Structures are given as structure tokens and as C-alpha cells.
Amino acid sequence: MIILIPSFEPDAKLPELIRELNASGTGATIVVVNDGSGPRFEAIYEQVKFLGARVIGYPNNHGKGQALKTGFSYIAANFPGHDVVCADSDGQHCVADILSVAGAVAPNNAIVLGERHFSGQVPLRSSFGNSATRFFFALATGTWLRDTQTGLRGYPAHLLPWLLSVRGNRYEYELNVLLEARSQGYTLESVSIATIYIAENESSHFRPLRDSLRIYAPLVKFSMSSFMGFLIDTVAFLILMAVTGSLWLSVLGARIISSGANFAVNRHLVFPEGRSVPLTRTAGRYFALVALLLAANYGLLISFTEAGLPAFPAKILTETILFLLSFAVQKRFLFRDRTTAAEKNSAPSMYSQAQLPASTDSAQLHAEI
């Protein structure tokens, strides 16, 4: 078993965690990734090396996702066949919970998540962030997970090549792992762990606005695509009305034009994994979905207004419901790449330290062992 700890500008809690892991008597190999913390933190890393951990890293900060990928690459090259448990460096994961997750990986041959139960005094940004990502994950996959943002995770050794192929270099990477794991059919298991926040989680390097945009990028892009479709539909309707004078022809023509543009944007930009799905299949299903959504729009409006809801709030509620439904259907079914992970990773699964994702300058990666 390998314990992988990504770190950026750590404090004394990192060497304390190493001491506690050593004292647990597991004999696990500990790999710490220095994600470009800079010279001010060299003393911390020297202390960590003195305690027996292997420290690797690079000069410039690339983000948590890149640090994890760097660790996976190093472990695959130097410890092939070993399962990996990832833990945070800021003291949020106690040794007992790390060992609990480690013990669940091999028996289940699955991704094991250390699942927190959010009760009591939880920092507002952590509470909001977890609630939002739970909803987004359920919308995108149809699966409800209590804790989608946990950094305590266990991975079987055979998943390391796949983990290196998952998109993202910063905080969005961990959510992408869960999203792609579900689409690839990998099993997700959970182990209950303690919920620990130290000093209102002030040591976290999570940037609420920028990193939230990265995490929720698919939903944000889908919103922008939908708004673009609305603008195209409106402009096309006005032009067709001026040219033809026919209301029904203008409505139909505008919807065909805007739906075609929306389909192209969604296929290439919002759900890029859908580009590997045959165009004829996705196009036919997309326009069938458009027809169903039109019918549902009419049916819901009738139902809400007959129930006594005024027209404007009924319209807003209807559009919100159908927006979320459309996103879920397109992501989970319409543009889903059904190529298996085994087919994608049929190449040899040995990685050297030089074989890192392109966003890292591999010449700068160095082992400080």
C-alpha cells in the first residue's frame, strides 16, 4: 500500500501526519508531492524526508490534480501493482480513517471514498460547496454521493493508467474522477470518516470563485450554450417573420436553426467526450429530445397554470425543470462516450517520471529522496 499526499505550502501538520502514520506500524510507503511550494517550505519537506517519506515535486505550482497525477505516475513506475490511498496534508484526515480506507480497497477492488457526515460546526464555504457538488453529481450521473469533495480516497493499482488520463489539473480533477468513474462503470464504495475542520478550514488553498467555476464548468457551459440558443432562436424568428409573415413557419424555422447551433456547441464544447459518438446517432436522438422537451414544456405549463400558478412563475419553473432535465439527459445518455476504460488504456500501463501530462514540464520533476 502506498499513501500519496499532495501538498502546497504545508505547515507543521504535514510532518505530524507522517509521524503518526509511522507510529501506526503499517509499514506503508509514503509519497509526498511538493506542488511548487517554493523555497520558504524547504524546511518542512526536509523534515518530511527525515521521517522517511519520499518527496517528489517541481518548482512551479500546477494544482492539486497535477500533483496527484505526478504521484500516480511516480508510483506506477516505482511501485507497480501497489494500491494507492490519497490523503490531504492539512490535518483533515486522521490516521485511523486513512487506514480504514486503505483496508477497504483490496477487498472491494473499487474506488473507496472517505465519506464525511456534515453536521455540527461546518465552515459555510465547505457546507455550500459540498451541497452544490452533491446536487451537480446527482444531476450528471443519477447517483447520490454524500461526499463528492473528499480528498481521502483509495484506488486499486490497475486504475493508475486511467487516473492519469482523467482531465483536469486543479480541484476540478477530483470531481472529474468521480464523473468519469461512473461513466466507465467503475464501482464507488464509501467508508465513514470523521469530519475535521481546523480553524474554519483556513489552511485550504481552495479559491471559491475560480475553483468553483472549474468544478461546475460543464453546467456553466451548458447554461451559456442554452442562452446562445435562445438568442439565435429570437433573432431567427424575427428575421423569418419579416421575410415570410408566417407565424408557425417562423417559430418552426427558428427552432430548427437554434437547435442545430445548440447541438453543434454542445457536442464540441459542452460535452466534448460526445465527439467520439457517431454524428448520425447523436443528431437523431438530440432532435428527438428537442421534440420531447417542447411537448413537456407545453404539458408542464398547462399543469402549473391549471393548478393556479400565474403564467410567469409557471414559465420560470417549467424552464428550470426542463433545463436541468435536458442537461442530465445530454450528459448521461446523448453525448456519453461508451468506450470502456479498458479499451482506452489497452497500451502498457508502465509510466516513467518523464511520462507526465503535458501541463507539467517533465524536465523539472525531481525526486528529493
C-alpha positions in Angstrom: 0.0 0.0 0.0 1.2 3.5 -1.0 0.0 6.6 0.8 0.1 9.6 -1.6 -0.1 13.1 -0.1 -0.2 16.1 -2.5 0.9 19.3 -0.8 1.2 23.0 -1.4 2.7 25.4 1.1 2.2 22.9 4.0 2.6 23.7 7.7 3.6 21.6 10.7 0.6 19.3 10.3 2.3 17.5 7.4 5.3 16.1 9.3 2.9 15.4 12.2 0.8 13.3 9.9 3.9 11.4 8.7 5.0 10.7 12.3 1.5 9.4 13.2 1.5 7.1 10.1 4.9 5.8 11.0 3.8 5.2 14.6 0.7 3.2 13.3 3.1 0.3 12.3 1.6 -0.3 8.9 4.9 0.0 7.1 3.2 1.8 4.2 5.4 3.7 1.8 4.6 7.4 1.9 5.0 9.6 -1.2 4.6 13.4 -0.8 4.3 15.7 -3.8 5.6 19.2 -3.5 3.3 21.1 -5.8 5.7 24.1 -6.3 5.6 25.4 -2.7 8.8 27.4 -3.1 12.0 27.8 -1.0 10.1 29.0 2.1 8.8 25.5 2.7 12.0 23.5 2.1 12.5 23.0 5.9 9.1 21.3 6.1 10.0 19.0 3.2 13.4 18.2 4.7 11.7 17.2 7.9 9.3 15.0 6.0 12.2 13.3 4.2 14.0 12.8 7.5 10.8 11.0 8.8 11.1 8.5 5.9 8.7 9.8 3.3 9.7 10.1 -0.4 9.3 13.6 -1.6 8.9 14.5 -5.3 7.9 17.7 -6.9 8.5 20.6 -9.3 9.4 24.3 -8.9 6.1 25.9 -10.1 2.5 25.4 -8.7 0.3 23.4 -11.1 -2.6 22.5 -8.9 -3.9 19.5 -6.8 -4.9 17.5 -9.8 -1.5 17.8 -11.4 0.2 16.9 -8.0 -2.0 13.7 -7.8 -1.1 12.8 -11.4 2.6 13.3 -10.7 2.3 11.0 -7.7 0.3 8.3 -9.7 3.0 8.4 -12.4 5.8 8.0 -9.9 4.1 5.2 -8.1 3.2 3.3 -11.3 6.9 3.5 -12.3 8.4 2.7 -9.0 5.8 0.6 -7.2 3.9 -1.3 -9.9 1.0 -3.3 -8.6 0.5 -1.4 -5.4 -2.8 0.2 -4.4 -2.8 3.9 -3.5 -4.5 5.9 -0.8 -4.6 9.7 -1.3 -4.8 11.9 1.8 -4.6 15.7 2.3 -1.7 17.4 4.0 -3.6 19.8 6.2 -4.7 17.5 9.0 -8.2 16.9 7.9 -7.7 13.1 7.7 -6.7 11.2 10.8 -4.6 8.1 10.6 -7.4 5.8 11.7 -9.5 6.9 8.8 -6.6 6.7 6.3 -6.0 3.1 7.4 -9.8 2.4 7.2 -9.9 3.5 3.6 -6.7 1.5 2.8 -8.2 -1.6 4.3 -11.3 -1.4 2.1 -9.6 -1.0 -1.3 -8.3 -4.6 -1.9 -11.4 -6.5 -0.7 -13.7 -4.4 -2.9 -11.4 -3.8 -5.9 -13.1 -0.5 -6.1 -12.6 3.2 -5.7 -13.1 3.8 -2.0 -14.1 7.3 -0.7 -13.7 8.5 2.8 -17.2 9.8 3.4 -17.7 12.7 5.9 -21.1 13.3 7.6 -21.6 17.1 7.6 -23.1 18.1 11.0 -22.3 20.5 13.7 -19.9 23.4 13.0 -19.0 23.1 9.3 -17.5 26.2 7.6 -20.0 27.9 5.3 -17.9 27.5 2.1 -17.4 23.8 2.8 -21.1 23.2 3.5 -22.2 25.1 0.5 -19.5 23.5 -1.8 -20.4 20.0 -0.8 -24.2 20.6 -1.2 -23.7 22.1 -4.6 -21.4 19.4 -5.9 -23.7 16.6 -4.5 -26.5 18.1 -6.5 -24.4 18.5 -9.6 -23.0 15.0 -9.4 -26.5 13.5 -8.9 -27.8 15.5 -11.9 -24.9 14.4 -14.1 -24.8 10.7 -13.1 -28.1 9.8 -11.4 -26.1 8.7 -8.4 -26.2 10.3 -4.9 -23.0 10.6 -3.0 -22.9 12.1 0.4 -19.3 13.5 0.0 -18.1 14.3 -3.5 -15.3 16.6 -2.4 -13.4 14.2 -0.1 -9.7 14.1 -0.6 -9.3 10.8 1.2 -9.6 8.2 -1.5 -8.3 4.7 -2.2 -7.6 3.4 -5.7 -6.7 -0.1 -6.9 -3.3 -0.4 -8.7 -4.9 -1.2 -12.0 -6.6 2.2 -12.2 -3.4 4.2 -12.2 -3.2 4.5 -16.0 -6.8 5.6 -16.2 -6.3 8.1 -13.4 -3.5 9.7 -15.5 -5.9 10.1 -18.4 -8.7 12.0 -16.5 -9.0 15.6 -17.4 -8.1 18.5 -15.1 -5.1 19.8 -13.2 -6.6 21.6 -10.2 -9.5 21.0 -7.8 -11.9 20.0 -10.7 -9.8 16.9 -11.2 -11.2 15.0 -8.2 -14.8 15.6 -9.3 -13.9 14.6 -12.9 -12.5 11.3 -11.5 -15.9 10.6 -9.9 -17.8 11.6 -13.0 -15.7 9.6 -15.4 -15.6 6.6 -13.0 -19.4 6.4 -13.1 -19.4 6.7 -16.9 -16.8 3.9 -17.2 -18.7 1.6 -14.9 -16.2 1.6 -12.0 -17.6 0.8 -8.6 -17.6 3.5 -5.9 -17.6 2.4 -2.3 -17.7 4.6 0.8 -16.2 4.4 4.3 -17.4 6.7 7.0 -14.7 9.0 8.4 -14.5 11.9 10.8 -15.4 15.4 9.7 -12.4 17.6 10.7 -12.1 21.3 10.0 -9.2 23.1 11.7 -9.5 26.9 12.3 -12.5 27.2 9.9 -10.5 25.3 7.2 -8.4 28.5 6.7 -5.4 26.5 5.6 -7.3 25.3 2.5 -6.0 26.7 -0.8 -9.4 26.3 -2.5 -10.3 29.6 -4.3 -14.1 29.8 -4.0 -14.9 31.7 -7.3 -12.1 30.4 -9.6 -12.1 26.8 -8.5 -15.9 26.6 -8.3 -16.0 27.7 -11.9 -13.6 24.9 -12.8 -15.7 22.3 -10.9 -19.0 23.4 -12.3 -17.7 24.2 -15.8 -20.0 21.7 -17.6 -23.1 23.2 -16.1 -21.8 26.8 -16.7 -21.0 26.0 -20.3 -24.4 24.3 -20.8 -26.1 27.5 -19.4 -24.2 29.6 -21.8 -25.0 27.3 -24.7 -28.7 27.4 -23.8 -28.6 31.2 -23.6 -26.9 31.4 -27.0 -29.6 29.1 -28.4 -32.2 31.4 -27.0 -30.6 34.5 -28.7 -30.3 32.6 -32.1 -33.9 31.5 -31.8 -35.1 35.0 -31.2 -33.1 36.6 -34.0 -34.0 33.9 -36.5 -37.7 34.2 -35.5 -37.7 38.0 -36.1 -35.9 37.6 -39.5 -38.2 34.8 -40.7 -41.3 36.8 -39.6 -40.1 39.8 -41.6 -39.4 37.6 -44.7 -42.3 35.2 -44.6 -45.0 36.8 -42.5 -46.0 33.3 -41.3 -46.0 32.8 -37.5 -45.9 29.0 -37.5 -43.2 28.9 -40.2 -41.1 31.4 -38.3 -41.4 29.5 -35.0 -40.6 26.2 -36.6 -37.7 27.6 -38.7 -36.2 29.5 -35.8 -36.3 26.4 -33.6 -34.6 24.2 -36.2 -31.9 26.8 -36.7 -31.3 27.4 -33.0 -31.4 23.7 -32.2 -28.8 22.9 -34.9 -26.5 25.5 -33.5 -27.1 24.3 -29.9 -26.4 20.7 -30.9 -23.1 21.7 -32.5 -21.9 23.7 -29.5 -22.9 21.0 -27.0 -21.3 18.2 -29.0 -18.0 20.1 -29.5 -17.6 22.3 -26.4 -20.0 21.4 -23.6 -19.7 17.6 -23.8 -16.5 17.1 -25.8 -16.5 13.3 -25.0 -19.5 13.1 -27.2 -17.4 13.7 -30.3 -16.4 10.1 -30.3 -20.1 9.1 -30.6 -21.3 8.8 -34.3 -22.9 12.0 -35.5 -25.9 10.4 -37.1 -26.8 8.7 -33.8 -26.4 11.7 -31.6 -28.1 14.1 -34.1 -31.2 11.9 -34.4 -31.5 11.5 -30.6 -30.9 15.2 -30.0 -33.7 16.3 -32.2 -36.0 13.7 -30.7 -35.1 15.2 -27.3 -35.9 18.6 -28.6 -39.4 17.4 -29.6 -40.0 15.8 -26.3 -38.9 18.9 -24.4 -41.3 21.0 -26.5 -44.1 18.7 -25.6 -43.1 18.6 -21.9 -42.9 22.4 -21.9 -46.5 22.7 -23.1 -47.7 20.0 -20.7 -46.0 21.4 -17.6 -47.2 25.0 -18.4 -50.8 23.7 -18.7 -50.5 21.7 -15.5 -49.0 24.6 -13.5 -51.4 27.2 -14.7 -54.4 24.9 -14.1 -53.2 24.4 -10.6 -53.5 28.1 -10.0 -49.9 29.2 -10.6 -49.6 32.5 -12.6 -48.2 32.3 -16.1 -44.8 34.0 -15.4 -43.7 31.9 -12.4 -45.2 28.8 -14.2 -42.9 29.6 -17.2 -39.8 30.1 -15.0 -40.5 26.8 -13.0 -41.1 24.9 -16.3 -37.9 26.2 -17.9 -35.8 25.4 -14.8 -37.1 21.9 -14.6 -36.5 21.2 -18.3 -33.1 22.9 -18.3 -31.9 20.5 -15.6 -33.6 17.5 -17.2 -32.0 18.4 -20.6 -28.5 18.7 -19.1 -28.8 15.4 -17.3 -30.1 13.5 -20.4 -27.5 15.0 -22.7 -24.6 14.3 -20.3 -25.6 10.9 -19.2 -27.0 9.4 -22.4 -26.8 11.6 -25.5 -23.1 12.6 -25.6 -21.8 9.8 -23.4 -18.7 8.1 -24.7 -19.4 4.4 -24.2 -15.8 3.3 -24.9 -14.6 1.3 -21.9 -11.7 2.3 -19.8 -10.0 -1.0 -20.6 -10.2 -0.2 -24.4 -8.8 3.3 -23.8 -6.0 2.0 -21.7 -5.0 -1.0 -23.7 -1.5 0.3 -24.0 1.1 -0.9 -21.5 0.5 0.7 -18.1 4.0 1.4 -17.0 4.9 5.1 -16.6 8.2 6.8 -16.0 8.7 10.1 -14.3 9.2 11.7 -17.7 5.8 10.4 -18.9 3.6 13.1 -17.3 0.6 15.0 -18.6 1.7 17.8 -20.9 0.9 20.6 -18.4 3.9 19.7 -16.3 7.4 20.4 -17.5 8.8 16.8 -17.0 12.3 18.1 -17.1 11.5 20.0 -13.9 10.2 17.0 -12.0 12.7 15.8 -9.4 12.8 13.2 -6.7 14.1 14.5 -3.4 14.7 11.2 -1.8 
